[in-house]
Amino acid sequence: MSGSKQSAAQHPLERIDLGEVPYIEAVGAMREWVQDRRAGKICDRLVFLTHPPVITYGSRTPKQELPRADSPIPLVEVDRGGQATYHGPGQLMGYLVMRLKKNGGPGDIVRWTEQGLIRALDSLGFESVRHDTPAGAQSLVGVWTPRHEKLASIGMRIRDRVTSHGFALNISPDLDEFTKFTACGLPGVTMTSLAEIAAEQGRSAPREHIVRDAIATAFGATSHSEVANG
């Protein structure tokens, strides 16, 4: 998969804008979207939304990487790839429900997502990079600053060539929450945000709707409407 704007999917990507949605409710809606996509009832979708504070983790996440049992933030096990991560206010979620091309695989859709986010951030004046992960090394999936701070996490599931879950981009979340567990399975990883970088540059972080528009443009997603599901 090249760095072009060509979609990893077979069809046009439809943009859906939601507000704050509780994580469990969003996952339930996403399962319906996936079923509808498999049945051909809907187009490929890029769904923007945010979540109240929650920490999600995959079934293979070691217990020692999770927060303490008395954590005030809910922990939810999920069926996506990736390790534990935090979602909350100030973080933009992008769920991708797409039917992949027949020759596309997990690595292709992840790279396509990384490259799309990098294009979007570049259009907003933020330099970012992706990293290849050597075999046997800890996963460096996601989007990073040139000084190796993590800006966006990616965790996806593919079943019957239809994707679910997607990416989480830090605009202005409480970064301290990432220090209370092993974020992304990477001990010592430094998470950052557009707000942190912008402050260092003496400017304000872009508003969320501006970031949404930039990502939609980079991914080639067309605007549709605000829906809850279906």
N, C-alpha and C positions, 0 to 999 in steps of 0.2 A: 504494500500500500504506500503510495507516494505521499508527499506533503501537499498535494493539490487539494482543491476544495471539493473534488469529486467525492460523493457520498459513499460510505461503506455499505449502504443499503441499495435496494433495487428501485425504490420509488421516492418521490418527493417527500421531504421531511416537514411535517406539520408542527407549528409552534402552538403550545398551550400554556397560558399564564395562569397560575394559581397564587394565592397568598400563603399564609402560614397554615399548614395542615399537620395535625398530630401524626407521628411517624407510622403508627399501626394503621391508622385510617388511610394514609397514603399508600402503604404496601398493599392493603386490601384493594384499593382502586387500581393499583398497578397490575395486580393479578388479573383483574377484569380486562384491562387494556390489552394485556398479553393474549388472553383468550380471544378477544375480539380481533387482534391482529392476525393470529393464526387462522381465524375463520374468514379473514378478508373483509371484516366489517368496518375497519378503520384503516387509515394510512399510517405510515411510520410517523412516530411522534417524538418531539423533544418537549418535555414538560418541565417548566420552571416552577419552583415552590421553595418554601422554607419550612423548617421544623422547630417546634419548641425543644428545649434541651433534651438530648438523648444520646446514649452511647450504644453503638451497634457493633456487633462482632460476628465473625464467621464461626462455623462449627469446629474449625481446626485451630482457633485461637487458643494458645496456652492460658490456663487460668491465671498464671502469675503475671500475665500482661494486662489483665483486667483491673478496674479500680477496686478499692477495698469494698467489703460487703456493706459497709454503712454509707456508701456513696449516695448523696441525695438525688443524683441524676439517674433516671431509669436505664437499665441495661436490657437490650433486646438482641437476641440471636437472630441472624438473618441468613438467607440462602444465596447471598452473593459471594464473589471472590473477595479477597483482601482480609485484613485483620481488623483490630478494633479501631474505631474512630469516633470522634465527637461531632454531633450536628446541633446547631442552635441558632438563635437570632444573629444576624450579621453574616450568615453563611448561605450562599446561593446553591440550591440543589438543582441538578439537571438530570431528569430521568429519561432514558432513551429506550423506547419500545420500537424496535426496528426488525424487519426481516432481512437477514444478511444475504449478500450475494452467494451463489453456490460455491464460489472459490474463496470465500472469506472465512477466517477463523478468529479465535479469541485475540491473538496477537494483532491482527489487522484492525479490529474494531477499537482496541485499546490505543494503538498508535494513532488511528484516525481521530479519536477523541482528544488525545494529548495535543495533536497538531492543530485541531480546531480551537482549543483553548488558547494555545500559544498565539495563533493568529489574532484572536479576539483581544488578548491582553496587549499585544503589540499595537493594535489600533487605538488602544487607550493609553499608550505611552509607558507600558510596563514590560521590561525585558524578562523573558522566561525561557526555560529550556526543558527538554525531556531527556531521560537517561535510558540507555540500554542496560539491561540487567544481565551480567555474565551468568552462565550456567552454574547453579549451586550457590549463588550469592543471594543476599537478602533483596527482596523486590524493591526496585526503585520506580515502580509505576507511579505516574502522576505528573504534575507540572511543578517545576522548581525554579528558584531564582538562580542566577549565575553563581551565587556564593553558597549554594546547596541548602537553601531553606525551602520548605515545602509550602506551596501556595494552594494546590488543588490535589485532592485524592480521587482515585477512580476505583470503583469496585462494581463488577458487572456479572450477570448470569446469562448464559446462552443455553436455550433448550429448543430443540426442533428449529434451529436457525433463527429464533426470535430472541432478542435481547431484552433485559430488564435491568433495573437499577441504573447507575450512571456515574455522575461526578458530583463533587462537593468543592466549591470554590470559596475560599476565605476572603470576604470583602472587609468585614469589621467585626468578627466574632470575639468572644472572650478567649484569647489564646491561652490563658492560664489553665483552662479546662483540659487542654491537651497534655499538660504536665502531670496529671493525676493518674495516668496509666501509660502503657507503652503504645504510643500512637503508631498505627500502621505497621506494627511488628518491628519497628526500628528504634531500638534503645538509643536515647540521646538525640533523636531527630528534633530539629528546630522548626516549628510551624510558624509561618508568618501570614500576613494579610496585605491586601491592597492598601488598607488604612495605615499600616505600619510603614510600608514602603513609601507611600505618598508623604507621610509626615517627615520622613528622612529627607525627602526631596523638596520640602517646603511648600507642598500643595495639598489640596484636599483629595480624599478618595472619591472616585466617581460614585454617583448615586446608583442604587440597585437597578433601577429601570434602564439606566444607561448601559450597565454591564450586561443585562439581559439582551438588550438590542444588539450589542457588539457580538455576543456569543451566537445569537440567532443568525446574524449576518455571516459570521465565519462558518457556521455549520450549514448554511444554505436553507435555513428553516423559514417558512412563510408564516405570517401571522394568521391566527384563526380566531379563537375566542376563549373566554374564561369558562371552563367547565369543571365539574367536580369529578366526573368519571364518564366512561362510556363514549 
